[in-house]
Amino acid sequence: MTSAQITGGFWRDWLDTNARHAIYHQWEQLEASGCIDNFRILAEAKDVWREGWFFADSDAYKWLDAAARVYAEQPDPALAALMDDFIALLKKAQDSDGYLFTYNQIHFPGTRWVNLQIEHELYCHGHLIEAGVSHYEATAKSELMQVVRLAADRLVSDFSGKSAIYTPGHEEIEIALLRLHRITGHRPYFDLAQQFIQQRGRSVCLALSTLKQYISVAKRDKFVQKRKQQYLDTHPGQVSSKLPPGNFSKNPANANLRWFLNVLSGKYAQQHTVVRKQKVPIGHSVRFAYLETAVAMLAQVTGDIRSIKNLECTWDHMVRRRMYVTGGIGALPSLEGFGRDYELDPEYAYAETCAALGSIFWNWEMVLLTDKAKYSDLLEWQLYNAALVGFGMDGRAYLYNNPLACRGGITRRPWYAVPCCPSNLSRTWAILGNYVVSRKDQELWVHQYISSISRLDTASNQVGLTVEMQSRLPWEGSVSLKLTPSDSASYKLHLRHPSWSARTLVSINGELHQEINSPVINSDMASGYDPYQSSWITIERSWSAGDLVELVFELPIQLRRAHPKVKGHKDKVALTRGPLVYCLESIDNPGLNLFNLHLDPSTIQAVFDETLLNGIWVLHARTIDGQSLIFIPYHLWANRAESQMTVWVNL
């Protein structure tokens, strides 16, 4: 399943936590919240009440997807048994014609494909399909693929040739169908994904249709709640599960009005115009990222130049005007999505973990599509900052929204009312090896510097190649790559020069090959982070077994400034070192007002602290009046207790 096996270093520790703790914790939470029982009601006629949102099935499917990917990376009989039991449940719960959506099957038998903009039937089927693809890739077993193919064929039968009314509100099914097409070659799956994308934004009277759907959703929910009370009255021994609350989020005064206008205009779900004309990141940020990922996947097959140009234009707009310095996207909690250009208030920042992951998926498809280093650079930046922050050090506590300033009220939680992020993180970490290298004919791209072994199989008329990488990132800048071709051969080796490295040394077999001096400068990016400063270092030569390429990246401490159009950031800086964004957390700086101190930049230095958070590199500094400051990596904040935090500090 993975093109590289992660062998050690920084990311190996996170992957081990994911496989040993997180994946089992998530299953326990799904059981405790009643999510798995929803399938038992259908499969085994279990006499309990269906719990959770109408789209709760997706959380179970996402776990199954993550479990399959974890199993491929670290096989475990206990995990295999959990998957097998759940797959058996799914086979029994699925209707004979392929339909599987417990909300309708239990509460509204015979009712299908209603309120597609809100109730997310297609979104749930998408995550079911992705789980099936991952499970097949991990195990080569066909049981879940039988469920998935039956469900996908149901979609093809019910939706092929349908109008724009029959497009999903929450994109995801498009990615799933394209992944399914990649491994089956069955053209109808590709065609339906393409149809969903091309029909988007073509619905007539969208506002009226959306209003009707919200009214229908409310009526259906009222009916369900009435039945629930009747059920509980006749089953006095049963207690309904209560979903945990979400985290606090601070909203601007006009948040509700902006949500209402976004929904009615179609912008919230990227339904405001056809995809070919969508060149500005808008609406719900997770939905946006999933749509762009699917469009990029589609373009890899069709080679549609106009689609590729649109994707690049949209990505450019996001990076330049609508992205935080952490790589997080989504400025408005009410929308869980984008605000206006340069609207990047650090306290309002929603920057949902799933949105960062969606952007990572998109970046990967874009680098495969264009071979441009900027996409791999942003992928790295978001991995270390916008995504990793969502995953607690013990694998059992998570952040859903990720502001860049917190005055209190935000903590890591073991689970959420909408628990979409935990398993999304787990499935991404488990295939981290997919993002390390790529190969095209006699060219090899090294995208991420992660300790790993990549075995690139021998293809027709090509030489097989093994790449062993040792990396000390993100704490130190040394990386080595040992190349072992199956026979001496000429390769173009493309090494990503990160945007954050001011000076890079490249050696081959102990001799200096190249020195790159490219001081990191503040550009016109809204956030102060600029992936356009990344590039490829290309080495073309005949490689022999055991050839060693060594890189030394300088990890300068950068004082990044926001664009002048970003309100409230005048005379403020964000500190970064290498690929890591740093922050002040109150637990390390007791007695200080984090939001009203002034940093003396001449005092900043990087120091390894073996006593803090299992040993990390911190930044020590002082205020202009001599008070000591400790900055920690942003991804580690909120791991000890509820606290205050800020990324941006007064200079």
N, C-alpha and C positions, 0 to 999 in steps of 0.2 A: 504493500500500500504506500509506503513512504520511499522516496528516492534517496533519502539519507537517514542513517541511524545516528541519533544523538548519543554521543559517547561519554560526555563529561562536561564539567564546567558549570557556568551559571544556569543554563537552561536545563541541564540534566536534573538538577535538584527540583526545579519546578515540575518537570514531567514526572518525576518519581512521586512527588506529593499528589499530583493529579491522579496517578494510577493507583496509589496505595490508600489514599484517603478520600479525595474529592468525589470520585465516581461512585463510591459506596455511600458516602454521606448523601449525595443527591438522590440515590435510590431510596434511602431511608426517609428522606423528606417527601418524596413522591408517594410513598406508602402512607406516611403519617397524614398527609393532606388529603388522602382519598383519591388521588389521581389514578392510581393503578386499579383501585376498586371499581372505577367507572367502567373499565373493560370487563371486570369480573361480573358485573351486573348483567352484561350481555352474554358473556361466555359461559357463565356458570349459574346464572339466575340467582346471584347472591342478593340477599334482601338487605340492601343498604341504599342510602340516598346518594344520587350522583352529586359530586362536589366539584367546586371550582368554576372558572369562567367557561363560556361556551367553547373557547379555543384551548382548553386545558390539555386536550389530547397531544397538542404539539410539544408540550413540555416532556411528556413521556417518550415521544418519538425522538426528540433531540437528545435525551439521555441515551436511548438505544443507539443512536448515531455515534455519540461520544464513546459509549461502551465498546462498540465495534472497533473504533479507531484506536482506543486504548489497548484493546486485546491484540490488535495487529502489532502494536509497538511493544507491549509487555503481556504475553499470553498468561492467563490466569484461569484455572479450572473453575474457581468460584464465580468469576465474572461470566464465564461461558455458561454456567448453569443458570445464572440470573437472566441472561439474554435468552436462552432456550425456553425457559419458563414463560417469559413475557411474549416471545414469538408465538408460543402455543396459544396463549390468551388471545393474541391478535387474530390468529387464524379462526378461532371460534367466534370472536366478536364480529368479524367482517361479514357483511351481507353476502349472499351467494353470488351477486353480480358485481362485487368489488367495492361497494360503498362502505366507508368506515368513518363515522363521525358521531361519537357517543351522545352528544347533546341532542341531535335530532333523533337518533335511533331510540333513545330512552324516552325523551319527552314528547317528541313529535314524529312518531313512526310514519314512514311513507313520505315525509316532507324532506325535500332536498334542494340545495342550491338557492336558498333564499337569503336575502340580505348579504350578498357577496362582498359588499364594501365594508361590512362591519363584523360579521360573525366568523369570518376567516375559515370557511370549510376548505377552500383551495390551499390556503396557507398550511393547514393541518395535513392535508394530503401531500403537500410538498415535503414536509419534514418526514412523513412516513416513507416517501420514496427515497429521500436522501439516506435515511437510516438503512433501507434495503440495499442501496448501492454500496454503502460503506461496509455493511455486514458481509455482502458477497465478496467484496474486495479483500476483506480481512480473513474470511474463513473458507471461501469457495463453496459454502453450503447454499442450497437452493430454497430452503423452507421460507425464509422471509422474502426472497425474490419472487416467489409464487404469489404471495400476498400483494407485493408491490406491483407486479405486472398486471394483476387482476384489477387493482385500484387505478393504475395508469390507463389501462384499456377502457375502464369505465369513464374516465375523464375524456378520452379521445372520442368515445361514442356520444357522450352528452354535450360536448362543447365544440367539436370541430365544425367550422363554418358558421358559428354563432356570432352575433353582433357584439358591439362594444359594451353593451349592458352586462355581458357575461365575462367581464374581466375582474380579477381579484382586487380587493381594497388593499390588502397587504401582500406585496410581491414576495415570492419565495418559490412558488410552484414552477416558475420559469427556470430557475437554477436547477431544480430537481429534475425536471423533464430533460434538460440538456445533459445533465450528468447521466441520466438513465439512457439517453440516446448514445452517449459516448461509449458505454460498455455493451449495449445491445445492438446498436446500428439500426434500430427499428425507426424508420423515417417518420411515422405519425407522431412520435413523441417530440421530435424536433419541430415538426410543422405546428403542433399545438403550442409549444413554447413561443415560436415565432409569431403565431396568431395573437397570443395574449399580449405580446410586446407591441405589435403593430396596431392592434385595436385600441390600445391605451390612449385616453384623451380624445376619443371620437364619440363618446356618448352624448346624445342629444338631451337637453333638459336635465343635466346632471344634478343641479341644485335641488330640483323638485324630487328627482329619484332618490337622492341621498336623504332628504327629509322624510320621505315615505319609509325608507329603510330604518331610520332611527325610531320612527313611530312604531314600526313593526317589531323592532328589537325590544322596545319598552313593553309592548303588549305581551310579547312572548315571555319576557322576564317576569312580568306580573303573574302570568299564568303559572309559571314554574314555581314562584315563591308561594303562591296559594296552595299548590299541590304539595310543596315541601312542608308547609305548616300542617296540612292534613296528615301527611305521612308521619311527622314527628308526634302528632297528637295520638296516633294509633300505635306508635312504637315508643312508649315512654322510656324504655331503657336505652335508646340510642341518642347520642349527642352529635349534633352536626359539627363537622370540622370547621374551624375558623382559619381562614388564610391570614398570615401575618401582614402587618402594614408595610407600606413602602417607606423609603427614606424621605426626610424633609427636603423640600426644594423651594427656593425663593423665586417668586414670580413678579414680573413688572405689573403695574396697576391695570393695564388694559389687556391682560393675558387672555381672559375669557372671550372678549370680543375678537381678538386676533385668531383664536382657535376657531370660533364660529365662522369667520370670514374665510379662513383657510379651507375649512371643510366644505363649505358651500361652493367655493370657487373651483374645487377639485385639486388645489395645490397641495393640500395635506397628504393626499395619496398619489401625487404625480399624475392626476387625471385632468389637468387644466388645459393641456394641449397635447398633440401627438408627440411621441418620443423623439422624432427627428427634429423637432423644434425646441426641445428642452435643453437649454444650454446654461441654465442657472440652477445650482443646487437649492432645492426648495422642499418645504413640507417636512413630514416625519422622516428623520434622518436614517433610521434603519431601513425603512421601505425604499428610500432613495438609493441607499448603497446597494441593496439587493437588486434593484432594477438595473443600476449601472453595471453591476457584476454580470447579470444575465445578458445585457446588451453586448458587453465585451466578449462573453463566451460565444454569442451568436456571430459576432463579427469575425471571430477566428475561423469560423466555418465558411461564411459567405464572402469574406474579404471586402465587405462594403466600405469603401473609402469614406463616404459621407458619414456613416455611423462612427467610424474611427475618429474623424475630425471633430464630430460633436462630443464624443466621449472626452477627448483631450481638452476641448474648450470648457466643458463642464468641470472637469477635474481642476483645470487652471483657475477657474473662478472660485471654487471651493478653497483651494490652497491659498490663494492670494487674498481672499476677502472674508471667508466664512469658516475659518478653522482656528482653533486655539493653539497655543504654543506647545501643548502636550500632544497635538494631533487629534484631539477630541473634536467631534462635530455634534452640533445641536445646541443652540443657544437658549432655547425657550422651553422650560419644563412643561408648560401647558400643551405645547405641540409635540413635545419630545423631538423637537426638530429645529430647523434653521430659522434664524432671524434675518434681519436685513444685512446688507453689506456693512462690515466693520462693527456689527452689533455683537460684541464679545465680552460682555460683563462677566468677570470671574465668579461672582457669587450666584448669578442667575444660571450660569453654565450648567446645562443638563449633561451633555457629553456622555450619553448612555454607553455603557460597556458594549452592548450589542452593535451600536452604531460604529464604534471603533473596529470591531471585528468585521462588520460588513465592508468597511473601507479597506481593511486588509485584504479581504477576498477580491475586491475590485482592483486594488493595486497589483495583485498577483496576475490577474487576467490581463491587465494593461501591459505589464512588462513582457508577458508572453506574446502579446499582440504587437508591441512596438520595439522591444529590446532597449528601452530608454531607462537609464539609471535612476532617474528621479522617482520612478514608481517603487523600485526596490528600497530606495532611501526612506521614503515615507512609510513603507511597510515596516521597516526596522524601527523607525521613530515611534510608530503607533504600537508596535509590539511591546516595547520597553515602557511606554508611558501611558497612552490612552487605554490600552487593553489590559496590561498586566496589573494596573491599579485595581481592577475589578476583582482580582483573585487574592484572597487572604493567604498569609504565610502558612497556615495550617490546612488549607484546602477546604475548610468547612465554614468560611464566612466570606461574604461577597459585598461588593458595592454595585449598585444599579446605576445611579447617576453619579457623576464625577466632577463636582465643581472645582474651580481653581482657587477658591477662597471659601472658608467655612468658619462661621462664628459660633457653631454648635448645632446639634440636632441631627448630625449625620454619623452613623455608625455602620460598621460591617454587620451584616445579618446572615444567619444560617439559611434563610429562605425568604421569599417575597410573595406578595399577593400575585404578582405576575413574574414567575421565576424563569424568565427566558434567558437570563445572562449566565447563570452557573454552568449549565450543560453546553452552552454555546462556547464558553471559554474552554471547557474540557475537550470538546471535539476539535478545537483549533490547536490547543497545545499538543494533542496526540498526533497531529500530522504536521508538526512544525518542520520536520525533515523535508516536507514537500517544497518548502520555500528556500532551501539552502542553495541548490544549484539547478541549472537547466542546461540541456545540450541540444544543439541543432547541427546535424551533420558533424563536421570537424571543428565545431566551435563550442566552447564551454563557458558559461557565465557563472560566476560565484556571486550570489546575491546577498547572502547573509553569512556573517563570520561567527559560526557556531561550531563547537567541537563535535566532529561527526565523521562518519565514513560513508561515502557515496559510491555505490557500485553501478556504473552505467553500462548496461549490457551491450554486448556486441550486436550490432545491427548489420544489415546487408552492406557489404563493402566498407565497413567501418571497423575501427579498432576499439575493443572494449577498454574501459578506463575505470580505475579506482582512485578516489581522492580522499586522503586522510587529512583531516583538518584539526588543528589544535588552536584554541582561541582563549585568550584571557579577558576578552571583553565581557561586560562593559567596564570592569574596574581598571584594567590595564590594556595597553594598545598593541600587544604583540600577538601575531597570528602566523601560523605556519601551515603550508599545504604540501603534502607529499603525493606526487602523481605517479601512478603505476599503470601505464598502458599495457595491454596484452602483447603488444609488439611496438617497437619504436615507430612513432608516427608524428606527423606535423599537426599541431593543434593551435588554434587561436584561443588563448586563455584571456577572458575578460574579467578583471577584478574590479569590484566596485570601490571607487574612491569616495568615502562618505562625505556628506556635506559638512560634517562637524569636525573633520580632521584638517588642521591647519598645515601640517607637514607630514608627509608619508615617505618612508623609505622602503624600497622594494629590492630584495636580494634574491639571486638564483644560485643555488649550490654554494652559498657562502660569499658570493661576490656581489657587490652593489650593482644593481641593474639600472635603477632609476630613483631620482629624488624629486618629489613633487611638493612645491611650496604654493599653497593656495589659502591665504588667510581668510578665515570665516568673517564675513562682513554683514552688517545689518543691511537688509535689502528692503524692498517695498512690500514685503509680505505683511499681512495684517498682524500675524502672531509674533514675528521675529524669527521664525524658523523657515529656512529656505531650501527645499529639496532640489531646486534647480542647480545648486552648487555642487551636486554630486555628478560624477562622471565615471567612465570606464577606463581602467588602465589595461591596455591590450598588449599581450605578449604573444608573438607568433614564432614558433620554433619547433624543431623536432624534439619531442620529449622521450626520455628513456626511463625505465623503471627506477624509482628511487629519487628522481629529481625533486629538489626541495625549493619551494618558493617561500620566502619569509617577508612579512610585512610588519612594519612598526608604524602605527598611527599615533600621532600626537593627540593627546586628549586635553585641549585647552579649556580652561574655565571661561565660558562665554557669558557676557552680560547682554542678554537679548532685549531689544526694545520693540514695543508694539508700534504699528503704523500710527501716525499722528491723528488719523481719523477715528481710531478706536478711543472712545470716551473714557475718561478716568485713568488713563495710563501715562499721563505726562510725568516725566521725571521718575518713572518706575522701571524696574528691570526684572527679568526672570533669569535665574542662574541655571546654566547647563554645563555639564562636563561629559564629553564624549556624546553618546546617544541618550544620556539621562537628563531629564528635567528634575531640578531640586526644589524643595519647599521648606518653609519653616513650620514646625508643628509645636504647639504650646507645651506639650509634655517634655520637650527637650529644651524649652526656653521659658521656664517658669517665671512669673512675675513681669513679663514683658507684654506690652500691647503690640501684637504682631502687625497691626494695621496702621500703626502710627510711629514706627521707628524709622531711622534713616541709616542706611548702610554706608559704611566707609569701604569703598571698593578696593582700596590699597591693602586691606587686611585679609582678603580672601585667600585661603589655601586649602588644598585637598589633603585629607588625613585619613588613614585607615584606622577604624575604631573596632577592635575585636570584641568589645563588650556590648556593642549596640546592634540589636536586631540580627543576631547571629554572625556579626562581623561584616561591616560594610565600609565603603569609602564615603565619608561625609565631607562637607565643606565647613570649615571654621572661619568666622569673620567677627568683626566688631562693628558696633554702631558708631556714629560720629562722636558720641559722648562716652565711648569706651566700654559699652556693655557687650558681653560675649554672646555670639550667635552660633547655633548649630543648624545647618541645613541637611536634610536627609533626602534620598531619592523620592520623588513624588509617588512612585508606585507602592511605596511601603507605608505611607501615612495611614492612620486609623487602625493599625494592627495591635495597639496596646490598650487603648482606652478611648472614650469619647474625648475629642479635643478640638481645638481651633487650628486652622491651617491657612497658609497663603503661599501662592507661587510668586506673585508679584510683590516687590518690596520697594519702598521709597529709596531713591539714590541720593 
